[in-house]
Amino acid sequence: MQTSKGNKTGMSDFSAMSKGLNIPKYTEVYEMADTTIKLHLETKAQLDGFRQYKNESYDEVIRKLIYVAKKVKKEPRLSQKTIKDIEEARARMAKGEYYTLDEVKKRLGL
């Protein structure tokens, strides 16, 4: 999936196009420093299980997990709904039901 460069908040206009979900888009363009972290092989394997597509970076996966953890902490009674929304969004992505950057630009008239 392609993305556009982020604005001041780091979120692109594509975030608003998440088909009614209140989940931010995590495949954004940010300035990042290269860094190395050590993980147990089991931890890496579990992170791989959260990938929505083959080339999704670990940064994207970790950002999604951080978002969910914060959401659950802030609004615990909504956590089951959030998890359900994420699962539904992942299922749509697996079926190929998502917008490319070009499609989003066309829809937004950019």
C-alpha positions as CSV (number, residue, x, y, z in Angstrom):
1,M,0.0,0.0,0.0
2,Q,1.3,3.4,-0.9
3,T,1.1,6.5,1.3
4,S,1.6,10.2,1.0
5,K,4.0,12.3,3.0
6,G,2.6,13.3,6.4
7,N,1.5,16.8,7.5
8,K,2.4,18.6,10.7
9,T,0.8,15.9,12.8
10,G,2.5,13.1,10.8
11,M,-0.8,11.8,9.4
12,S,-1.8,11.9,5.8
13,D,-5.2,12.6,4.3
14,F,-5.4,8.8,3.8
15,S,-6.0,8.4,7.6
16,A,-9.5,9.9,7.1
17,M,-10.2,7.2,4.5
18,S,-10.1,4.2,6.8
19,K,-13.6,3.1,5.8
20,G,-15.3,4.4,9.0
21,L,-12.8,3.1,11.4
22,N,-11.3,5.4,14.0
23,I,-7.9,3.7,13.6
24,P,-5.1,5.9,12.3
25,K,-3.2,4.9,9.2
26,Y,0.3,3.6,10.2
27,T,2.0,3.5,6.9
28,E,3.0,7.1,6.9
29,V,6.2,8.8,5.8
30,Y,8.2,9.9,8.8
31,E,11.8,10.8,9.3
32,M,13.4,7.8,11.0
33,A,16.8,7.0,12.4
34,D,18.2,3.6,11.7
35,T,18.4,1.7,14.9
36,T,18.8,-1.9,16.0
37,I,16.9,-3.6,18.9
38,K,17.4,-7.1,20.2
39,L,14.4,-9.4,20.3
40,H,13.9,-13.0,21.2
41,L,13.1,-15.1,18.2
42,E,9.6,-15.8,19.7
43,T,9.0,-12.1,20.0
44,K,9.9,-11.5,16.4
45,A,7.7,-14.3,15.3
46,Q,4.8,-12.8,17.3
47,L,5.4,-9.4,15.7
48,D,5.4,-11.1,12.3
49,G,1.9,-12.4,13.1
50,F,0.6,-8.9,13.4
51,R,1.8,-7.9,9.9
52,Q,-1.1,-7.1,7.5
53,Y,0.9,-7.3,4.4
54,K,4.3,-8.8,3.4
55,N,6.4,-5.6,3.3
56,E,4.9,-4.0,6.4
57,S,7.8,-2.7,8.5
58,Y,8.3,-3.5,12.2
59,D,7.9,0.2,12.9
60,E,4.4,0.1,11.5
61,V,3.5,-3.1,13.4
62,I,4.9,-1.6,16.7
63,R,3.0,1.7,16.1
64,K,-0.2,-0.3,15.7
65,L,0.4,-2.2,18.9
66,I,1.2,1.0,20.8
67,Y,-2.0,2.6,19.5
68,V,-4.1,-0.4,20.6
69,A,-2.4,-0.5,24.0
70,K,-3.1,3.3,24.6
71,K,-6.7,3.0,23.4
72,V,-7.4,0.1,25.7
73,K,-5.8,1.9,28.6
74,K,-7.7,5.1,27.9
75,E,-11.0,3.5,27.0
76,P,-11.1,0.0,28.4
77,R,-14.8,-0.5,27.8
78,L,-14.3,0.1,24.1
79,S,-11.3,-2.2,23.7
80,Q,-13.4,-5.1,22.4
81,K,-14.9,-2.9,19.7
82,T,-11.5,-1.6,18.8
83,I,-10.2,-5.2,18.5
84,K,-13.2,-6.1,16.4
85,D,-12.7,-3.1,14.1
86,I,-9.0,-4.0,13.6
87,E,-9.8,-7.6,12.8
88,E,-12.5,-6.4,10.3
89,A,-10.0,-3.9,8.7
90,R,-7.3,-6.6,8.4
91,A,-9.8,-9.0,6.7
92,R,-10.7,-6.3,4.2
93,M,-7.0,-5.7,3.5
94,A,-6.5,-9.4,3.0
95,K,-9.3,-9.4,0.4
96,G,-7.6,-6.5,-1.3
97,E,-10.3,-4.0,-0.2
98,Y,-8.2,-0.9,0.3
99,Y,-7.3,2.3,-1.5
100,T,-4.0,2.9,-3.2
101,L,-2.4,6.4,-2.9
102,D,-3.4,7.2,-6.5
103,E,-7.0,6.2,-5.7
104,V,-7.1,8.3,-2.6
105,K,-5.7,11.3,-4.5
106,K,-8.3,10.9,-7.2
107,R,-11.1,10.6,-4.6
108,L,-9.9,13.7,-2.8
109,G,-9.3,15.6,-6.0
110,L,-5.6,16.1,-5.3
